[in-house]
Amino acid sequence: MSKQSYDVLDKALYGIIAVMLSGLFYSLYTTFLSRDVFTVKTELEKKVDEGKAWSSSKRFTLNSGESKQVVLINNSGKNIKVVCEVASEGNADLDVYVDVAVQAHGEAWTITNLNLGSDYMIDVSVEDGGTYSGGTKRHETIAYGGAKQFAVGSLSEIGEGIVLPSGRNIMVVVTNTTTQSFKISLRFLFYEK
């Protein structure tokens, strides 16, 4: 066989090997690395898909030295996992109490199922403006406000997903520690455990 024949044979073998390796890599990719195989949903995402996750939020203005008490009450007969997020234009103290006494109910917040195709609701309420007392302080933190990297305000998370049994409540107290009024918003995300 001539040198030219070996060169043609070498090129043909390299081409065949390249095609086979490409097919092997593609097969491995589609089998093991595609989104469908390795999609890992968080617990919250799963509950949203099931129609068993909700959100409730409100924005309000806090005057200097003023506080706002917001209570989430679980009467669902089930445990729920709760996260509270706070966005603030100014600095504020945030305190969380559990098992407060509700002497008078306040203004109810709207609760929305995060799966807009689901009508399933849970017996949980969020309110502010009522008369609340007692409880045990479980958490203290602060919300930072002001301008930082083109963003106004800050997002603070209260707790790392508190599990709230049925028949119990949590109260978030937001206190303006500045000399000026500012806007602040609270958002509760919760789902059945």
C-alpha positions as CSV (number, residue, x, y, z in Angstrom):
1,M,0.0,0.0,0.0
2,S,1.3,3.4,-0.8
3,K,1.9,6.3,1.6
4,Q,-1.0,8.2,0.0
5,S,-3.3,5.3,0.6
6,Y,-2.3,5.2,4.3
7,D,-2.9,9.0,4.6
8,V,-6.4,8.6,3.1
9,L,-7.1,5.6,5.5
10,D,-5.8,7.6,8.5
11,K,-8.0,10.5,7.7
12,A,-11.1,8.3,7.2
13,L,-10.4,6.5,10.6
14,Y,-10.0,9.9,12.4
15,G,-13.2,11.1,10.8
16,I,-15.1,8.0,11.9
17,I,-13.7,8.2,15.4
18,A,-14.6,11.9,15.6
19,V,-18.2,11.2,14.5
20,M,-18.5,8.3,17.0
21,L,-17.1,10.5,19.9
22,S,-19.5,13.3,19.0
23,G,-22.4,10.9,19.1
24,L,-21.2,9.5,22.4
25,F,-20.9,13.0,24.0
26,Y,-24.3,14.0,22.6
27,S,-25.8,10.8,24.0
28,L,-24.2,11.3,27.4
29,Y,-25.4,14.9,27.4
30,T,-29.0,14.2,26.6
31,T,-29.1,11.2,29.0
32,F,-27.3,12.7,32.0
33,L,-26.9,16.5,31.7
34,S,-30.2,17.7,30.2
35,R,-32.5,20.0,32.2
36,D,-35.2,17.3,32.4
37,V,-32.9,14.9,34.2
38,F,-31.3,17.3,36.6
39,T,-34.1,19.7,37.4
40,V,-34.0,20.1,41.2
41,K,-36.9,22.0,42.6
42,T,-36.9,23.7,45.9
43,E,-39.5,22.7,48.5
44,L,-41.3,26.1,47.7
45,E,-41.3,25.4,44.0
46,K,-42.9,22.0,44.5
47,K,-45.6,23.5,46.7
48,V,-46.3,26.3,44.2
49,D,-46.8,23.6,41.5
50,E,-49.1,21.7,43.9
51,G,-51.1,24.9,44.6
52,K,-50.2,24.8,48.3
53,A,-48.1,28.0,48.6
54,W,-49.2,31.5,49.3
55,S,-48.0,35.1,49.6
56,S,-49.3,38.1,51.4
57,S,-47.7,41.6,51.3
58,K,-48.3,45.2,52.1
59,R,-46.4,48.5,51.7
60,F,-46.8,51.3,54.3
61,T,-45.1,54.5,55.5
62,L,-43.5,54.5,59.0
63,N,-43.1,57.9,60.7
64,S,-40.0,58.6,62.9
65,G,-40.1,56.4,66.0
66,E,-43.4,54.6,64.8
67,S,-43.9,50.9,65.0
68,K,-46.1,48.5,63.0
69,Q,-47.2,45.2,64.3
70,V,-48.1,42.5,61.7
71,V,-49.5,39.1,62.8
72,L,-49.7,35.9,60.8
73,I,-52.2,33.4,62.4
74,N,-52.2,29.7,61.4
75,N,-55.6,28.0,62.0
76,S,-55.3,25.6,59.1
77,G,-55.0,22.3,61.1
78,K,-51.6,21.8,59.4
79,N,-48.0,23.0,59.9
80,I,-46.9,25.7,57.6
81,K,-43.4,27.0,56.7
82,V,-43.2,30.8,56.8
83,V,-40.6,33.3,55.5
84,C,-41.0,37.0,56.0
85,E,-39.1,39.4,53.7
86,V,-38.8,43.1,54.5
87,A,-37.8,45.8,52.0
88,S,-37.1,49.2,53.5
89,E,-36.2,52.7,52.3
90,G,-34.9,53.5,55.9
91,N,-33.3,51.8,58.8
92,A,-35.6,49.8,61.1
93,D,-35.6,47.4,64.0
94,L,-37.3,44.1,63.3
95,D,-38.5,41.9,66.2
96,V,-40.4,38.6,65.9
97,Y,-42.7,37.2,68.6
98,V,-44.5,33.9,68.8
99,D,-47.8,33.1,70.4
100,V,-49.1,36.7,71.0
101,A,-52.5,37.3,72.4
102,V,-54.9,38.9,69.9
103,Q,-57.4,41.1,71.9
104,A,-58.8,42.8,68.7
105,H,-58.3,41.8,65.1
106,G,-56.9,44.4,62.7
107,E,-57.1,44.9,58.9
108,A,-56.8,41.6,57.0
109,W,-54.2,41.4,54.3
110,T,-54.9,39.7,50.9
111,I,-53.5,36.2,50.6
112,T,-52.8,34.9,47.1
113,N,-52.1,31.4,46.0
114,L,-48.8,31.4,44.2
115,N,-50.2,28.9,41.6
116,L,-52.7,31.2,39.9
117,G,-54.5,28.2,38.4
118,S,-55.4,26.9,41.9
119,D,-58.4,27.8,44.0
120,Y,-57.1,25.9,47.0
121,M,-56.9,28.2,50.1
122,I,-55.7,27.6,53.6
123,D,-57.1,28.9,56.9
124,V,-54.2,31.4,57.6
125,S,-54.6,35.1,58.1
126,V,-52.3,38.1,58.1
127,E,-53.3,41.3,59.7
128,D,-52.1,44.6,61.1
129,G,-53.6,47.4,63.2
130,G,-55.3,45.2,65.8
131,T,-54.5,44.9,69.5
132,Y,-51.8,42.4,70.4
133,S,-49.9,41.6,73.6
134,G,-47.5,39.2,75.2
135,G,-45.8,36.5,73.2
136,T,-42.2,35.4,73.3
137,K,-39.5,37.3,71.4
138,R,-37.7,34.8,69.2
139,H,-35.7,37.0,66.8
140,E,-34.2,40.5,66.6
141,T,-32.6,41.9,63.5
142,I,-32.5,45.2,61.5
143,A,-33.4,46.4,58.0
144,Y,-31.0,48.7,56.3
145,G,-32.2,51.5,54.1
146,G,-30.8,54.1,51.8
147,A,-29.1,54.1,48.4
148,K,-26.5,51.5,47.6
149,Q,-25.3,50.5,44.2
150,F,-28.3,52.1,42.4
151,A,-30.8,50.3,44.7
152,V,-33.0,52.0,47.2
153,G,-33.6,50.1,50.4
154,S,-32.6,46.6,51.4
155,L,-34.1,43.2,51.6
156,S,-34.0,41.5,55.0
157,E,-35.2,38.0,55.7
158,I,-36.7,37.3,59.0
159,G,-36.0,33.7,60.0
160,E,-34.9,30.8,57.8
161,G,-38.3,29.3,57.1
162,I,-40.0,29.1,60.5
163,V,-42.3,26.0,60.9
164,L,-45.5,27.3,62.4
165,P,-47.9,24.7,63.9
166,S,-51.6,25.1,63.6
167,G,-53.2,27.2,66.3
168,R,-50.1,29.4,66.7
169,N,-49.1,32.8,65.4
170,I,-46.1,35.0,64.8
171,M,-45.9,38.8,65.0
172,V,-43.4,40.9,63.3
173,V,-42.8,44.4,64.8
174,V,-41.1,46.9,62.5
175,T,-39.9,50.1,64.3
176,N,-38.6,53.2,62.4
177,T,-35.3,54.1,64.2
178,T,-34.6,57.2,62.1
179,T,-35.7,60.8,62.3
180,Q,-37.6,60.7,59.0
181,S,-40.6,58.8,57.6
182,F,-39.9,56.1,55.0
183,K,-41.7,53.4,53.1
184,I,-41.4,49.8,54.0
185,S,-43.0,46.6,52.8
186,L,-43.4,43.2,54.3
187,R,-44.0,40.0,52.4
188,F,-44.9,36.6,53.9
189,L,-44.3,33.5,51.9
190,F,-45.8,30.3,53.4
191,Y,-46.7,26.8,52.4
192,E,-48.1,23.6,53.8
193,K,-45.5,21.5,55.4
